[in-house]
Amino acid sequence: MKVHGWLDDDESRWLAEQAHTKSLVIEFGAWCGRSTLVLSCAKQVVCVDTWLGTPNDIGDHGTLMANGLNPMAEWRTHTKHLPNVIGIVGNLRDPAIEELLVATYARKADMIFIDADHSIESVTKDIWLAKRLLARDGVLCGHDFHDHHPGVQTAVRTMIPYHTNPAGSIWKAS
């Protein structure tokens, strides 16, 4: 069954290599579950998303949803057989969601993958939150570091001046 998303094979392989030794991976933005399935080789995966797509998106997300795609239903279909995956429905900008994540996972995540709202402001806030949740030697990474998403590029360059691009449009804090 096809899983909607934009993660390519090289990016998927890299994420799986990183995740397979991790106890806790937190995913910011899961869309329909393509990256969640890749990350599910970790002991536990916590996904946080609104499953409503990107606000005011008239691109791929908006078109798919206008044509009847239900990202949450698709994510559930693809992950329902994975007992190590849980979803938290909520907006990462909501203080209650941030408080919940910090109270539950502060300094416990071995890996955080950021692929939610791609605006400069949102990616910057996601990185700040991720740093509060990430264990000392954890992996902080994200998706869509390319010219189609200048907000991702600007936020990552500003917040993580020492980053690499290990696969496709994946970025990783060094």
N, C-alpha and C positions, 0 to 999 in steps of 0.2 A: 504494500500500500504506500502510495506517495505521501510524503510529509511536506507540506508547504514550508518554504524557508529559503534562505539565501546562503547557507553555509556550504562551502564547496568541499570536495573530497580531501584536499590537502589540509584545510582548516579542521575538518572533522578528525582526521588522523592525529593532528597535533593536539587537539583538545582531549582526545581519548588517551593519548600517551601521558598527558599531564594528570588527568583525572583518575586513572586506574589505581594509583597508589594513595589516593586521598580518602580521608575519613568523612569530611564534610565539604561539599561544594555548594555554594550559593550562587544561583543564577538570577541576575536582574534582567528580566525580559525573556520570556520563553516562546512567545508567538504560538506556533502550532506544535512545537515539540521536537523539531529536528535536532537542535543543540541539546535539549534535555536527554534525548535518547543516547547521544554520544557521551554526555557527562554521566549517565547512569551506571557506568562501570565503577564509579566511586561507591564507597560504603553507604553514603546518604547524600541525596541531592534535594535542596530546598529551592523552589522556583517562586519568584515574586513577580507578578504581572497583573495588569488590569484585564488582560485579554480583550481589550477594546481597540487595539491598534494604536498608532500614533495620532494624537489629536490633530485635526485639520489636515491629515495626510491625503493628498489627492493623487499620490503615486501608487505603487504596487499594493501596499496594505489597503488603502482606501478602495481601490478597484476590486481587489479580491473580496473584501467585505461587502461592497455594493452588489457583487454578483452572488452573494449568499454564503460566503465562507464564515464559519463560526469558529474563531481561533480556540476558544476555551473548549468547545466540544471536540475539536480535532485533537487538542493537547490531551484531553481526558481519554479519548479513544486510544491514543498511542502510548499512554503511560499507565493505564489502569492495571496492567499486569506487573507493574514494577513496585514492589513493596517498599523499596528504598527511596522512592521519589514522593515528595509532598509539594503541594501547591498552596501558596498564600495569595488570595485574591485581594489586590489592593494597589494603590498608587504609591510608589516610592517617595513621592512628595508629601504624602500624608504624614503628619507628625506621629499619629498613632501607629502607623506601620513601621516607621523608623524606630520608635520606642520599643515596639514588640521585637523587632530584629535585634536591637542592641541588648535588650534585657535577656533575650534567649541565646544569642550567638556571639556576643562580644568576645573578640580575640580567639574564637573557636574555629573559624573557617580555614580550611587548608588551601582553598582555592575559591576565588570569586570571578565570575564571568559576567561582564557588563555588556548588555545588548538590548537596552530598553529605548527610551526616548533619546533621539540623537541630537538634540539641541545642545549648544554650549553650556547653558545653565544646568540642564538636566544631567549631562555627563559629568560636569564638575561636581554636582551634588552627589551623584552616584559614587564617584571616586572617593569623596570625603566619607561617605557612609561605609563604603567597602573597607577603607583603612581602619575604621572602628571595629569592624567585624573580623578582619583578617588576623590569623595567627602570625606569630613573629616571622616564621619562614614560609608563609603562605604565598601562593601564586595569585597575582592580580593581573587580570587580562580582560580583553574585550574584543568586540567585533566592529567592523565597518570603518576602519581607519583608511579611508580613501577619499578621493575628490568629490564623490557623490554626497558625502556627509562631512562637510567642512567643520561642523560643530564638534564632531568627534575628534577630528584632527587638532583643532584649536584647544579643546579642553585637555586632551592627553598631552600635547606639547607643553601646555602651561603647568598642569598638575604633576606630570611625570616626565620631566625633561630627559631622563635616562630610561628610555624604553626601546624595545626592539620590535620588529615585525617578523615573527618566526614562521608564519604561514599565511599566504593570501593577505586578507585585510585584518588579520588578528594582530592586536598590539599586546605587549606584555611589559609590565614594569620590571626594570632591571635592578 
